[in-house]
Amino acid sequence: MTPNPGLAGLAAMHCAPGAARLPAAELASGLAALPGWALHGDAIAKTLAFGDYHQTIGFVNALAFIANGENHHPDLQVSYNRCIVAWSTHDAGGVTRNDLICAAKVERLLAG
């Protein structure tokens, strides 16, 4: 099992092509470093609340910039003052280290 680098360590990493689906123990360890993120089916997800539509779309645009830079893109559900972000690596059939890295980058974005 790869050691858990924690939130800051994950956020400093970059996605790698061909990542393998994480074993359950490594996934649980990674989720422990990501406040509010949970496993939903074959993805990790978190619901984020914002003050209004402008703030929500601002977050979505910033997230799109990060996702494009990592060449790893989330599933998003966007509404007026809320966004559900879900990360999964479809080619691997579930959650990979890339998904944990991107979730950590979301946390870093939210922290400002």
PETARA-V354246 format. One record per residue. N is the residue number from 1. PHI is phi in whole degrees, -180 to 180 (* if undefined). OMEGA is omega as a letter, one per 30 degrees, with the letter a starting at -180 (none if undefined). D_LAST is the distance of its C-alpha to the last C-alpha in whole Angstrom. Layout:
BEGIN
N/PHI/OMEGA/D_LAST
N/PHI/OMEGA/D_LAST
END
This chain:
BEGIN
1/*/l/31
2/-75/l/28
3/-63/l/27
4/-79/a/23
5/-79/a/21
6/79/a/18
7/-59/a/14
8/-64/l/13
9/-64/l/17
10/-63/a/16
11/-64/l/13
12/-83/a/15
13/-81/l/18
14/-127/a/19
15/-66/l/21
16/-121/l/25
17/-66/l/28
18/74/a/30
19/-64/a/28
20/-92/l/30
21/-59/a/30
22/-78/l/29
23/-64/a/31
24/-55/a/31
25/-66/l/30
26/-70/l/27
27/-63/l/26
28/-62/l/26
29/-64/l/25
30/-64/l/22
31/-64/l/21
32/-63/l/21
33/-87/a/18
34/-117/a/16
35/-61/l/16
36/85/l/17
37/-87/a/18
38/-143/l/22
39/-79/l/25
40/-129/a/26
41/66/l/29
42/-101/a/28
43/-139/l/25
44/-105/a/22
45/-144/l/20
46/-150/l/18
47/-98/a/18
48/-114/l/14
49/-107/a/15
50/-131/a/14
51/-73/a/16
52/-163/a/18
53/-64/a/18
54/-59/l/17
55/-66/l/13
56/-62/a/14
57/-68/l/16
58/-60/l/13
59/-63/a/11
60/-59/l/14
61/-65/l/14
62/-66/l/11
63/-64/l/12
64/-61/l/16
65/-62/l/15
66/-64/a/14
67/-61/l/17
68/-64/l/19
69/-64/l/18
70/-91/a/19
71/53/l/22
72/-146/a/21
73/-121/a/20
74/-86/l/20
75/-91/a/22
76/-124/l/20
77/-121/a/22
78/-113/l/20
79/-135/a/22
80/-50/a/21
81/-129/a/18
82/-154/l/18
83/-142/l/17
84/-100/a/19
85/-109/l/17
86/-129/l/20
87/-113/l/21
88/-158/l/24
89/-105/a/26
90/-60/l/29
91/-62/a/31
92/-92/l/31
93/75/l/32
94/165/a/29
95/-90/l/26
96/-119/l/25
97/-58/l/23
98/-58/a/21
99/-68/l/20
100/-64/l/19
101/-60/a/17
102/-69/l/15
103/-63/l/15
104/-65/l/13
105/-66/l/11
106/-63/l/10
107/-61/l/9
108/-64/l/7
109/-61/a/5
110/-65/a/5
111/-73/l/4
112/81/none/0
END
